[in-house]
Amino acid sequence: MGILRSLGAALIVLWLVLWLFVKITFAAIHLLLLIGLAMLVFGLIKRETSRP
């Protein structure tokens, strides 16, 4: 029974670590998306205002 308890604890810890990495990845993807949209909008605004 000791090996099953150790294996169960290891699986729970592994699941928590992987869940944390997934959350960080989702956050990074959304942050990059927002930065890209902000740069696109800024570039369009700058282009419109610099036209003669």
PDB file of N, CA, C and O in Angstrom:
ATOM      1  N   MET A   1       0.805  -1.201   0.000  1.00  0.00           N
ATOM      2  CA  MET A   1       0.000   0.000   0.000  1.00  0.00           C
ATOM      3  C   MET A   1       0.848   1.265   0.000  1.00  0.00           C
ATOM      4  O   MET A   1       0.386   2.310  -0.459  1.00  0.00           O
ATOM      5  N   GLY A   2       2.059   1.196   0.497  1.00  0.00           N
ATOM      6  CA  GLY A   2       2.923   2.369   0.546  1.00  0.00           C
ATOM      7  C   GLY A   2       3.261   2.892  -0.840  1.00  0.00           C
ATOM      8  O   GLY A   2       3.339   4.100  -1.060  1.00  0.00           O
ATOM      9  N   ILE A   3       3.462   1.951  -1.787  1.00  0.00           N
ATOM     10  CA  ILE A   3       3.817   2.382  -3.149  1.00  0.00           C
ATOM     11  C   ILE A   3       2.627   3.061  -3.828  1.00  0.00           C
ATOM     12  O   ILE A   3       2.802   4.009  -4.593  1.00  0.00           O
ATOM     13  N   LEU A   4       1.418   2.573  -3.544  1.00  0.00           N
ATOM     14  CA  LEU A   4       0.240   3.199  -4.137  1.00  0.00           C
ATOM     15  C   LEU A   4       0.020   4.602  -3.580  1.00  0.00           C
ATOM     16  O   LEU A   4      -0.362   5.511  -4.317  1.00  0.00           O
ATOM     17  N   ARG A   5       0.257   4.778  -2.296  1.00  0.00           N
ATOM     18  CA  ARG A   5       0.108   6.096  -1.690  1.00  0.00           C
ATOM     19  C   ARG A   5       1.141   7.067  -2.262  1.00  0.00           C
ATOM     20  O   ARG A   5       0.824   8.222  -2.546  1.00  0.00           O
ATOM     21  N   SER A   6       2.368   6.596  -2.427  1.00  0.00           N
ATOM     22  CA  SER A   6       3.416   7.437  -3.009  1.00  0.00           C
ATOM     23  C   SER A   6       3.103   7.775  -4.466  1.00  0.00           C
ATOM     24  O   SER A   6       3.284   8.912  -4.901  1.00  0.00           O
ATOM     25  N   LEU A   7       2.635   6.785  -5.207  1.00  0.00           N
ATOM     26  CA  LEU A   7       2.283   7.008  -6.607  1.00  0.00           C
ATOM     27  C   LEU A   7       1.118   7.993  -6.718  1.00  0.00           C
ATOM     28  O   LEU A   7       1.127   8.860  -7.592  1.00  0.00           O
ATOM     29  N   GLY A   8       0.137   7.871  -5.863  1.00  0.00           N
ATOM     30  CA  GLY A   8      -0.997   8.791  -5.863  1.00  0.00           C
ATOM     31  C   GLY A   8      -0.563  10.217  -5.553  1.00  0.00           C
ATOM     32  O   GLY A   8      -1.007  11.161  -6.207  1.00  0.00           O
ATOM     33  N   ALA A   9       0.295  10.373  -4.564  1.00  0.00           N
ATOM     34  CA  ALA A   9       0.791  11.706  -4.216  1.00  0.00           C
ATOM     35  C   ALA A   9       1.600  12.288  -5.368  1.00  0.00           C
ATOM     36  O   ALA A   9       1.484  13.476  -5.669  1.00  0.00           O
ATOM     37  N   ALA A  10       2.417  11.465  -6.011  1.00  0.00           N
ATOM     38  CA  ALA A  10       3.219  11.935  -7.141  1.00  0.00           C
ATOM     39  C   ALA A  10       2.324  12.363  -8.304  1.00  0.00           C
ATOM     40  O   ALA A  10       2.606  13.366  -8.960  1.00  0.00           O
ATOM     41  N   LEU A  11       1.266  11.627  -8.564  1.00  0.00           N
ATOM     42  CA  LEU A  11       0.350  11.988  -9.644  1.00  0.00           C
ATOM     43  C   LEU A  11      -0.391  13.280  -9.347  1.00  0.00           C
ATOM     44  O   LEU A  11      -0.605  14.087 -10.252  1.00  0.00           O
ATOM     45  N   ILE A  12      -0.785  13.493  -8.106  1.00  0.00           N
ATOM     46  CA  ILE A  12      -1.459  14.738  -7.737  1.00  0.00           C
ATOM     47  C   ILE A  12      -0.510  15.924  -7.901  1.00  0.00           C
ATOM     48  O   ILE A  12      -0.901  16.963  -8.433  1.00  0.00           O
ATOM     49  N   VAL A  13       0.729  15.774  -7.450  1.00  0.00           N
ATOM     50  CA  VAL A  13       1.713  16.845  -7.594  1.00  0.00           C
ATOM     51  C   VAL A  13       1.987  17.116  -9.073  1.00  0.00           C
ATOM     52  O   VAL A  13       2.075  18.275  -9.480  1.00  0.00           O
ATOM     53  N   LEU A  14       2.121  16.074  -9.870  1.00  0.00           N
ATOM     54  CA  LEU A  14       2.349  16.230 -11.309  1.00  0.00           C
ATOM     55  C   LEU A  14       1.176  16.935 -11.975  1.00  0.00           C
ATOM     56  O   LEU A  14       1.378  17.794 -12.833  1.00  0.00           O
ATOM     57  N   TRP A  15      -0.046  16.583 -11.590  1.00  0.00           N
ATOM     58  CA  TRP A  15      -1.223  17.232 -12.141  1.00  0.00           C
ATOM     59  C   TRP A  15      -1.241  18.714 -11.783  1.00  0.00           C
ATOM     60  O   TRP A  15      -1.555  19.544 -12.636  1.00  0.00           O
ATOM     61  N   LEU A  16      -0.915  19.062 -10.555  1.00  0.00           N
ATOM     62  CA  LEU A  16      -0.888  20.461 -10.138  1.00  0.00           C
ATOM     63  C   LEU A  16       0.155  21.264 -10.913  1.00  0.00           C
ATOM     64  O   LEU A  16      -0.104  22.395 -11.324  1.00  0.00           O
ATOM     65  N   VAL A  17       1.330  20.677 -11.108  1.00  0.00           N
ATOM     66  CA  VAL A  17       2.393  21.365 -11.849  1.00  0.00           C
ATOM     67  C   VAL A  17       1.980  21.567 -13.305  1.00  0.00           C
ATOM     68  O   VAL A  17       2.171  22.650 -13.858  1.00  0.00           O
ATOM     69  N   LEU A  18       1.421  20.543 -13.921  1.00  0.00           N
ATOM     70  CA  LEU A  18       0.991  20.675 -15.314  1.00  0.00           C
ATOM     71  C   LEU A  18      -0.154  21.673 -15.449  1.00  0.00           C
ATOM     72  O   LEU A  18      -0.204  22.421 -16.425  1.00  0.00           O
ATOM     73  N   TRP A  19      -1.073  21.697 -14.489  1.00  0.00           N
ATOM     74  CA  TRP A  19      -2.169  22.651 -14.503  1.00  0.00           C
ATOM     75  C   TRP A  19      -1.628  24.082 -14.434  1.00  0.00           C
ATOM     76  O   TRP A  19      -2.115  24.976 -15.126  1.00  0.00           O
ATOM     77  N   LEU A  20      -0.613  24.282 -13.587  1.00  0.00           N
ATOM     78  CA  LEU A  20       0.010  25.599 -13.470  1.00  0.00           C
ATOM     79  C   LEU A  20       0.667  26.015 -14.785  1.00  0.00           C
ATOM     80  O   LEU A  20       0.532  27.165 -15.204  1.00  0.00           O
ATOM     81  N   PHE A  21       1.373  25.098 -15.436  1.00  0.00           N
ATOM     82  CA  PHE A  21       2.005  25.416 -16.711  1.00  0.00           C
ATOM     83  C   PHE A  21       0.968  25.741 -17.784  1.00  0.00           C
ATOM     84  O   PHE A  21       1.196  26.627 -18.608  1.00  0.00           O
ATOM     85  N   VAL A  22      -0.164  25.041 -17.787  1.00  0.00           N
ATOM     86  CA  VAL A  22      -1.221  25.323 -18.759  1.00  0.00           C
ATOM     87  C   VAL A  22      -1.783  26.717 -18.519  1.00  0.00           C
ATOM     88  O   VAL A  22      -2.015  27.458 -19.474  1.00  0.00           O
ATOM     89  N   LYS A  23      -2.005  27.085 -17.263  1.00  0.00           N
ATOM     90  CA  LYS A  23      -2.518  28.416 -16.951  1.00  0.00           C
ATOM     91  C   LYS A  23      -1.529  29.497 -17.379  1.00  0.00           C
ATOM     92  O   LYS A  23      -1.937  30.520 -17.928  1.00  0.00           O
ATOM     93  N   ILE A  24      -0.245  29.288 -17.139  1.00  0.00           N
ATOM     94  CA  ILE A  24       0.783  30.255 -17.536  1.00  0.00           C
ATOM     95  C   ILE A  24       0.829  30.382 -19.055  1.00  0.00           C
ATOM     96  O   ILE A  24       0.971  31.484 -19.586  1.00  0.00           O
ATOM     97  N   THR A  25       0.708  29.251 -19.754  1.00  0.00           N
ATOM     98  CA  THR A  25       0.725  29.266 -21.219  1.00  0.00           C
ATOM     99  C   THR A  25      -0.474  30.027 -21.763  1.00  0.00           C
ATOM    100  O   THR A  25      -0.326  30.848 -22.668  1.00  0.00           O
ATOM    101  N   PHE A  26      -1.664  29.767 -21.221  1.00  0.00           N
ATOM    102  CA  PHE A  26      -2.853  30.490 -21.668  1.00  0.00           C
ATOM    103  C   PHE A  26      -2.703  31.978 -21.412  1.00  0.00           C
ATOM    104  O   PHE A  26      -3.074  32.794 -22.256  1.00  0.00           O
ATOM    105  N   ALA A  27      -2.172  32.333 -20.276  1.00  0.00           N
ATOM    106  CA  ALA A  27      -1.973  33.752 -19.953  1.00  0.00           C
ATOM    107  C   ALA A  27      -0.991  34.391 -20.929  1.00  0.00           C
ATOM    108  O   ALA A  27      -1.211  35.512 -21.389  1.00  0.00           O
ATOM    109  N   ALA A  28       0.096  33.682 -21.248  1.00  0.00           N
ATOM    110  CA  ALA A  28       1.088  34.223 -22.178  1.00  0.00           C
ATOM    111  C   ALA A  28       0.494  34.394 -23.576  1.00  0.00           C
ATOM    112  O   ALA A  28       0.775  35.387 -24.247  1.00  0.00           O
ATOM    113  N   ILE A  29      -0.313  33.449 -24.015  1.00  0.00           N
ATOM    114  CA  ILE A  29      -0.934  33.549 -25.340  1.00  0.00           C
ATOM    115  C   ILE A  29      -1.857  34.756 -25.396  1.00  0.00           C
ATOM    116  O   ILE A  29      -1.834  35.511 -26.367  1.00  0.00           O
ATOM    117  N   HIS A  30      -2.669  34.942 -24.363  1.00  0.00           N
ATOM    118  CA  HIS A  30      -3.585  36.071 -24.363  1.00  0.00           C
ATOM    119  C   HIS A  30      -2.836  37.401 -24.247  1.00  0.00           C
ATOM    120  O   HIS A  30      -3.237  38.397 -24.849  1.00  0.00           O
ATOM    121  N   LEU A  31      -1.761  37.414 -23.482  1.00  0.00           N
ATOM    122  CA  LEU A  31      -0.965  38.635 -23.374  1.00  0.00           C
ATOM    123  C   LEU A  31      -0.333  38.995 -24.716  1.00  0.00           C
ATOM    124  O   LEU A  31      -0.345  40.160 -25.112  1.00  0.00           O
ATOM    125  N   LEU A  32       0.213  38.014 -25.411  1.00  0.00           N
ATOM    126  CA  LEU A  32       0.791  38.274 -26.730  1.00  0.00           C
ATOM    127  C   LEU A  32      -0.274  38.716 -27.727  1.00  0.00           C
ATOM    128  O   LEU A  32      -0.008  39.567 -28.575  1.00  0.00           O
ATOM    129  N   LEU A  33      -1.470  38.152 -27.637  1.00  0.00           N
ATOM    130  CA  LEU A  33      -2.566  38.571 -28.499  1.00  0.00           C
ATOM    131  C   LEU A  33      -2.933  40.028 -28.245  1.00  0.00           C
ATOM    132  O   LEU A  33      -3.132  40.792 -29.189  1.00  0.00           O
ATOM    133  N   LEU A  34      -3.024  40.415 -26.981  1.00  0.00           N
ATOM    134  CA  LEU A  34      -3.348  41.807 -26.657  1.00  0.00           C
ATOM    135  C   LEU A  34      -2.249  42.767 -27.106  1.00  0.00           C
ATOM    136  O   LEU A  34      -2.541  43.858 -27.597  1.00  0.00           O
ATOM    137  N   ILE A  35      -0.992  42.369 -26.941  1.00  0.00           N
ATOM    138  CA  ILE A  35       0.117  43.214 -27.390  1.00  0.00           C
ATOM    139  C   ILE A  35       0.076  43.366 -28.913  1.00  0.00           C
ATOM    140  O   ILE A  35       0.283  44.461 -29.434  1.00  0.00           O
ATOM    141  N   GLY A  36      -0.187  42.281 -29.615  1.00  0.00           N
ATOM    142  CA  GLY A  36      -0.276  42.336 -31.073  1.00  0.00           C
ATOM    143  C   GLY A  36      -1.410  43.216 -31.548  1.00  0.00           C
ATOM    144  O   GLY A  36      -1.241  43.987 -32.493  1.00  0.00           O
ATOM    145  N   LEU A  37      -2.566  43.116 -30.907  1.00  0.00           N
ATOM    146  CA  LEU A  37      -3.690  43.975 -31.278  1.00  0.00           C
ATOM    147  C   LEU A  37      -3.394  45.438 -30.986  1.00  0.00           C
ATOM    148  O   LEU A  37      -3.736  46.312 -31.782  1.00  0.00           O
ATOM    149  N   ALA A  38      -2.763  45.710 -29.854  1.00  0.00           N
ATOM    150  CA  ALA A  38      -2.414  47.093 -29.517  1.00  0.00           C
ATOM    151  C   ALA A  38      -1.428  47.658 -30.534  1.00  0.00           C
ATOM    152  O   ALA A  38      -1.558  48.813 -30.939  1.00  0.00           O
ATOM    153  N   MET A  39      -0.449  46.866 -30.950  1.00  0.00           N
ATOM    154  CA  MET A  39       0.516  47.341 -31.951  1.00  0.00           C
ATOM    155  C   MET A  39      -0.161  47.585 -33.293  1.00  0.00           C
ATOM    156  O   MET A  39       0.171  48.540 -33.995  1.00  0.00           O
ATOM    157  N   LEU A  40      -1.108  46.723 -33.649  1.00  0.00           N
ATOM    158  CA  LEU A  40      -1.835  46.886 -34.906  1.00  0.00           C
ATOM    159  C   LEU A  40      -2.661  48.170 -34.883  1.00  0.00           C
ATOM    160  O   LEU A  40      -2.622  48.951 -35.834  1.00  0.00           O
ATOM    161  N   VAL A  41      -3.398  48.386 -33.815  1.00  0.00           N
ATOM    162  CA  VAL A  41      -4.208  49.599 -33.701  1.00  0.00           C
ATOM    163  C   VAL A  41      -3.316  50.839 -33.690  1.00  0.00           C
ATOM    164  O   VAL A  41      -3.620  51.830 -34.355  1.00  0.00           O
ATOM    165  N   PHE A  42      -2.223  50.786 -32.941  1.00  0.00           N
ATOM    166  CA  PHE A  42      -1.300  51.925 -32.891  1.00  0.00           C
ATOM    167  C   PHE A  42      -0.726  52.222 -34.270  1.00  0.00           C
ATOM    168  O   PHE A  42      -0.625  53.384 -34.665  1.00  0.00           O
ATOM    169  N   GLY A  43      -0.354  51.190 -34.996  1.00  0.00           N
ATOM    170  CA  GLY A  43       0.178  51.385 -36.350  1.00  0.00           C
ATOM    171  C   GLY A  43      -0.857  51.963 -37.294  1.00  0.00           C
ATOM    172  O   GLY A  43      -0.527  52.826 -38.108  1.00  0.00           O
ATOM    173  N   LEU A  44      -2.111  51.508 -37.207  1.00  0.00           N
ATOM    174  CA  LEU A  44      -3.158  52.055 -38.067  1.00  0.00           C
ATOM    175  C   LEU A  44      -3.439  53.512 -37.726  1.00  0.00           C
ATOM    176  O   LEU A  44      -3.626  54.333 -38.623  1.00  0.00           O
ATOM    177  N   ILE A  45      -3.471  53.840 -36.437  1.00  0.00           N
ATOM    178  CA  ILE A  45      -3.714  55.224 -36.032  1.00  0.00           C
ATOM    179  C   ILE A  45      -2.563  56.114 -36.492  1.00  0.00           C
ATOM    180  O   ILE A  45      -2.792  57.216 -36.990  1.00  0.00           O
ATOM    181  N   LYS A  46      -1.349  55.652 -36.332  1.00  0.00           N
ATOM    182  CA  LYS A  46      -0.187  56.447 -36.730  1.00  0.00           C
ATOM    183  C   LYS A  46      -0.167  56.649 -38.244  1.00  0.00           C
ATOM    184  O   LYS A  46       0.204  57.721 -38.721  1.00  0.00           O
ATOM    185  N   ARG A  47      -0.562  55.628 -38.999  1.00  0.00           N
ATOM    186  CA  ARG A  47      -0.593  55.740 -40.458  1.00  0.00           C
ATOM    187  C   ARG A  47      -1.660  56.727 -40.911  1.00  0.00           C
ATOM    188  O   ARG A  47      -1.432  57.510 -41.833  1.00  0.00           O
ATOM    189  N   GLU A  48      -2.810  56.694 -40.276  1.00  0.00           N
ATOM    190  CA  GLU A  48      -3.906  57.594 -40.654  1.00  0.00           C
ATOM    191  C   GLU A  48      -3.568  59.049 -40.348  1.00  0.00           C
ATOM    192  O   GLU A  48      -3.936  59.941 -41.113  1.00  0.00           O
ATOM    193  N   THR A  49      -2.877  59.300 -39.249  1.00  0.00           N
ATOM    194  CA  THR A  49      -2.578  60.673 -38.883  1.00  0.00           C
ATOM    195  C   THR A  49      -1.387  61.235 -39.664  1.00  0.00           C
ATOM    196  O   THR A  49      -1.219  62.453 -39.714  1.00  0.00           O
ATOM    197  N   SER A  50      -0.560  60.384 -40.273  1.00  0.00           N
ATOM    198  CA  SER A  50       0.625  60.878 -40.985  1.00  0.00           C
ATOM    199  C   SER A  50       0.364  61.075 -42.474  1.00  0.00           C
ATOM    200  O   SER A  50       1.261  61.478 -43.214  1.00  0.00           O
ATOM    201  N   ARG A  51      -0.856  60.795 -42.914  1.00  0.00           N
ATOM    202  CA  ARG A  51      -1.167  61.010 -44.350  1.00  0.00           C
ATOM    203  C   ARG A  51      -1.245  62.481 -44.654  1.00  0.00           C
ATOM    204  O   ARG A  51      -1.743  63.256 -43.836  1.00  0.00           O
ATOM    205  N   PRO A  52      -0.749  62.899 -45.849  1.00  0.00           N
ATOM    206  CA  PRO A  52      -0.802  64.333 -46.215  1.00  0.00           C
ATOM    207  C   PRO A  52      -2.192  64.759 -46.636  1.00  0.00           C
ATOM    208  O   PRO A  52      -2.405  65.924 -46.972  1.00  0.00           O
TER     209      PRO A  52
END
